[in-house]
Amino acid sequence: MLQTLDAAVPIGLMTVAPTADPARGELGLMFDPRQSGCGYATEVVAALQQQVHAVGGVLDARHRPGNVAVRQLMLRLGFLPRAGEGGYVGWCSLPATRLPVLSPGVKG
């Protein structure tokens, strides 16, 4: 459960579900719509990314195509688009050391 530090007000839920690959986890978020635009999701996911990346782990995420707020969050935090399944848009957050190195002029 996520809550504010100052007033201990519940604002949402976050989980990382295990996958078949022990170095990967799927991020799940659900926020109270009244808390939208406050920066809480950016703050909490960025902190999680740092911890996961520090041990060489990878975060995956997915959302419905119409969820613009989550799309913006993924882009803001440097998640990379990946193939989605079942009508979802997929994202992946890799540690900086595992990002692909591209030659100048090569699209990635």
CORDA-V202528 format. One record per residue. N is the residue number from 0. RES is the residue in one small letter. SS is DSSP state (@ for helix, = for strand, . for the rest). PHI is phi in whole degrees, 0 to 359 (* if undefined). D_FIRST is the distance of its C-alpha to the first C-alpha in Angstrom with 1 decimal. Layout:
n res ss phi d_first
N RES SS PHI D_FIRST
N RES SS PHI D_FIRST
This chain:
n res ss phi d_first
0 m . * 0.0
1 l = 256 3.8
2 q = 213 6.6
3 t . 289 10.3
4 l . 283 12.2
5 d . 288 15.2
6 a . 245 14.2
7 a . 52 10.7
8 v . 273 10.3
9 p = 298 7.1
10 i = 238 7.9
11 g = 170 6.0
12 l = 231 4.6
13 m = 218 6.4
14 t = 214 8.7
15 v = 236 12.2
16 a = 273 14.5
17 p = 294 17.8
18 t . 237 21.1
19 a . 297 24.7
20 d . 269 25.0
21 p . 296 23.2
22 a . 271 23.1
23 r = 240 21.2
24 g = 215 17.7
25 e = 259 16.6
26 l = 283 13.7
27 g = 231 11.7
28 l = 228 10.0
29 m = 211 9.7
30 f = 244 9.9
31 d . 298 11.5
32 p @ 304 15.1
33 r @ 290 16.0
34 q @ 263 14.1
35 s . 299 16.2
36 g . 84 18.5
37 c . 270 16.9
38 g . 89 16.3
39 y @ 297 12.6
40 a @ 297 12.5
41 t @ 300 15.6
42 e @ 296 14.5
43 v @ 287 11.3
44 v @ 288 13.3
45 a @ 298 16.4
46 a @ 295 15.0
47 l @ 297 13.9
48 q @ 304 17.4
49 q @ 302 19.1
50 q @ 293 17.8
51 v @ 293 18.5
52 h @ 293 21.8
53 a @ 300 22.9
54 v . 253 23.4
55 g . 80 24.9
56 g . 276 22.1
57 v = 230 21.6
58 l = 253 18.8
59 d = 250 19.6
60 a = 211 18.2
61 r = 206 19.7
62 h = 203 19.8
63 r = 289 22.4
64 p . 305 25.4
65 g . 278 25.0
66 n . 274 21.6
67 v @ 295 23.1
68 a @ 299 20.0
69 v @ 289 18.5
70 r @ 302 22.1
71 q @ 296 22.4
72 l @ 298 19.2
73 m @ 300 20.5
74 l @ 295 23.9
75 r @ 300 22.8
76 l . 265 21.0
77 g . 81 24.0
78 f . 294 22.9
79 l = 258 26.1
80 p = 294 26.9
81 r = 218 27.7
82 a . 299 29.0
83 g . 262 26.8
84 e . 225 27.2
85 g . 61 27.2
86 g . 86 27.2
87 y = 261 24.3
88 v = 265 24.6
89 g = 256 23.8
90 w = 219 22.8
91 c = 218 22.9
92 s = 245 22.0
93 l . 258 24.6
94 p . 301 25.3
95 a @ 306 28.2
96 t @ 289 30.6
97 r @ 253 30.2
98 l . 291 30.7
99 p . 294 34.1
100 v . 263 37.0
101 l . 251 39.1
102 s . 284 42.7
103 p . 305 43.7
104 g . 88 44.3
105 v . 267 42.2
106 k . 274 39.4
107 g . 239 36.2
